[in-house]
Amino acid sequence: MKEKAKQLFECENNDEIYVHYKNSATAFNGIKKEEFEGKGVFNNTITSLIFEYLEKNQELRLTL
């Protein structure tokens, strides 16, 4: 299994998940790999903004 840019973890609250973003980036199906300081934080910020927008506009309807 290829290493991914994020890891997902279950939380005690079943309505939540913990997402850990890595600072790594890959290209060419994982052949080339680089580390970029702050990439994980940047990805988390973007994801948070998207989910906040969806929630604000009532377009976030997840069923697990």
N, C-alpha and C positions, 0 to 999 in steps of 0.2 A: 504494500500500500504506500502510495506517495505521501510525503509530508505536505500538510496543508498550511495555509497562511493563518488559520485560526483554529482554536480548539473550543468545543462546546461542552459545558458541564451542567449536570442537573443541580438544582437547588432544593432546599427543603420545601419551599413554596413551589408547587407543581406548575404555577402560572408563570414562573420565571426561569430563565436560563442564564448562566454565567458564560460570557464570551471572552476569550483571551486571544488577542491579535498578536501575531509575531511580527518582528521587524524584517523578516526575510521575504524575498521576492524571487520567483523562478521564471524561467523562459525555456522554450523548446522542450516542453513536456518534462521539465525538471532537470534537464541536462546542465543548464546554467543557473547558478544560484548566487545571490548577493544579499548582504545584510545592509539595511538602511536605518540608521538611528532615528527613532521617532515615528517610523512608519506605522507601527501598531497603534500608537496614540492617535495618529491622523485617521486611520481607518475606523477606529472607535468613535471619533468625533463625527465623521460622516454618517456612520450607521445610526448614531444617536439622533442626529438632526433629521434623518429620514423617518425614523420611528416617531419622533415628536411631531413632525408634519402630518404623518398618517393618523396619529391619535387625535391631533387637533382638528383634522378635517373628517374625523369619524370614518376613516377608510381602513382602519386596522381592525380586522375581525379574524383573529386566530382561534382555531379550535384544535385542541390537542387530543 
